[in-house]
Every structure is written in C-alpha cells, then in structure tokens.
Amino acid sequence: MEELFPGVFTRKGNIFTKNLIPGEKVYGEKLVSEEGIEYRQWDLFRSKLSASLKNGLEVMPIKEGSTVLYLGAAEGTTISHVSDIVGPTGLIFGVDVSARVMRKFIGISEQRENVVPIIADANKPWTYKDYLEGKTIDVLFQDVAQQNQAQIFLKNAEYFLKTGAAGMLVIKAKSISQDSNVANVFSKEIAKLSESFTPKQIVNLKPFEKDHVMVHCEKL
Ligand SMILES: C[S@@+](CC[C@H](N)C(=O)[O-])C[C@H]1O[C@@H](n2cnc3c(N)ncnc32)[C@H](O)[C@@H]1O
C-alpha cells in the first residue's frame, strides 16, 4: 500500500482508506489487510471524490482532524471514506434533503461517531446553522446534482467558510443545461464562483462519471 495523501492509499491502481471500524463494510466494498491494518477499497464509479483522486487531484484538502460540511450526503457512500480519512479527531456534517436516502446514512452515523447527519435543504443554510455553531469548517464539499449548484455552494460558503478554507464542488453539467458543449457549461458555472473563491484545480471525472468535474477552490 502506498500513501497517496495522508489517509488515502493506492495499490495496483485502486484507491483505499484505512477502515475506521475494522471488519465492517459500508456498501459491499472490498476489505484488504496489510501488515495488520485493514483498508476499504474506494469504488471509483461510486464516489466522485475517489474518481478525482484517481484522475490527479493535486491537493487533498480533507485530512486527519478536518471538519467537513458535506452537502448531498445521500446514503453516505463517499462520507464513509471521508470518515476514515478525518478519523476520530475530525467531524463531518452530512446534509441531504431526502429522508429516504438518509436512512442508510443515519445507520452509518450510529457506527461512526465522527459523522453527524442533517436532513435539510442545502438551499437554506440558516435551517442547519445551529448544528455548526462554534465549529470552524475546513472544507465545504458539495455533490447535489441540482440546476443551481454554484448558487447553493456560494450560499453555504457565505454562512460557514472563513477566508482560506477549502471548497470542493462537483459540477454535473446535465443538471444545469442540455447544452451539448459541456465545456461551456463548466466554465460558466465556475465563473460564478469567482466572486467568493479562487479556483485551484478542475478535474474531469471521466471515465468514472460522464460530464462531471470536481472543482477544488479556496475561499477568498
Ligand atoms: C449524486 S447524489 C450524492 C452522492 C454522494 N455524494 C456520494 O458520493 O455518496 C446527490 C444527492 O443530493 C441530494 N440533494 C439534492 N438537492 C439537495 C438539496 N437542495 N439539499 C440537500 N441535498 C440535496 C439528493 O437527495 C441526493 O441524495
């Protein structure tokens, strides 16, 4: 196992995290033990964060001890790996609007003490700001596949991010426009961020996700 970033490992082209709850799988992923340490294989087709790591993300802002606000938690597939990375000293607030998809995620949060599920609409950060009171958010991560993706991201950044904090935004072109020129859709959406963020890197997620990019940016 080779360490790609602190808490993120690679072997034979696959990506892994150290299992915070040894012996437990979250979504049927493969468990691999090496020198007494158990790792969980991070499915590249089921997580845009692992796809961006595979496709050359140069800086990984999520690390041990990070506090992360994660919008679009869904069933918690990606969050479970983020939970492995931030470890017991980190914290993840996972927001999703759908109580149905959150059911599985709530089960995960019962096992993983560094995960806090919040059922809320990310368009309305004021409805969950009390949960985050007194916390400094190191990373705002968003994967909501909505038409107003940049707007939701900017709104949450305004509420919760200090200057220098990291942003990681997944842009899904087809949720924004049916324009066949997806490069155009990406650049228009990224331009909207410029009032509050400096873009650091844009990683295309193909072949794992079609017409998606991950934008790593820094709050101004
Ligand atoms: C593509 S899925 C996220 C997958 C997840 N990030 C992962 O990798 O495991 C998008 C999620 O965003 C949620 N979502 C959509 N609009 C939202 C909103 N306004 N507020 C919060 N969550 C929203 C959906 O319910 C859905 O679960």
The ligand as a MOL file (V3000), in Angstrom:
LIG
                    3D

  0  0  0     0  0            999 V3000
M  V30 BEGIN CTAB
M  V30 COUNTS 27 29 0 0 0
M  V30 BEGIN ATOM
M  V30 1 C -25.4000 12.4650 -6.5890 0
M  V30 2 S -26.1690 12.2360 -5.0590 0 CHG=1
M  V30 3 C -24.8530 12.3460 -3.8900 0
M  V30 4 C -23.9510 11.1290 -3.7920 0
M  V30 5 C -22.9980 11.2070 -2.6250 0
M  V30 6 N -22.2840 12.4750 -2.6420 0
M  V30 7 C -21.9650 10.0890 -2.6000 0
M  V30 8 O -20.9360 10.2060 -3.2500 0
M  V30 9 O -22.1760 9.0860 -1.8910 0 CHG=-1
M  V30 10 C -26.9670 13.7880 -4.8440 0
M  V30 11 C -27.7050 13.9300 -3.5180 0
M  V30 12 O -28.0160 15.3120 -3.3340 0
M  V30 13 C -29.2210 15.3930 -2.6260 0
M  V30 14 N -29.7810 16.7430 -2.8370 0
M  V30 15 C -30.3330 17.2600 -3.9590 0
M  V30 16 N -30.7500 18.5240 -3.7520 0
M  V30 17 C -30.4430 18.8150 -2.4680 0
M  V30 18 C -30.6270 19.9630 -1.6590 0
M  V30 19 N -31.2120 21.0690 -2.1400 0
M  V30 20 N -30.2130 19.9080 -0.3740 0
M  V30 21 C -29.6220 18.7830 0.1270 0
M  V30 22 N -29.4280 17.6710 -0.6030 0
M  V30 23 C -29.8400 17.6730 -1.8780 0
M  V30 24 C -30.0670 14.2700 -3.2240 0
M  V30 25 O -31.1220 13.9020 -2.3260 0
M  V30 26 C -29.0210 13.1750 -3.4240 0
M  V30 27 O -29.0160 12.2860 -2.3310 0
M  V30 END ATOM
M  V30 BEGIN BOND
M  V30 1 1 1 2
M  V30 2 1 2 3
M  V30 3 1 2 10
M  V30 4 1 3 4
M  V30 5 1 4 5
M  V30 6 1 5 6
M  V30 7 1 5 7
M  V30 8 2 7 8
M  V30 9 1 7 9
M  V30 10 1 10 11
M  V30 11 1 11 12
M  V30 12 1 11 26
M  V30 13 1 12 13
M  V30 14 1 13 14
M  V30 15 1 13 24
M  V30 16 1 14 15
M  V30 17 1 14 23
M  V30 18 2 15 16
M  V30 19 1 16 17
M  V30 20 1 17 18
M  V30 21 2 17 23
M  V30 22 1 18 19
M  V30 23 2 18 20
M  V30 24 1 20 21
M  V30 25 2 21 22
M  V30 26 1 22 23
M  V30 27 1 24 25
M  V30 28 1 24 26
M  V30 29 1 26 27
M  V30 END BOND
M  V30 END CTAB
M  END
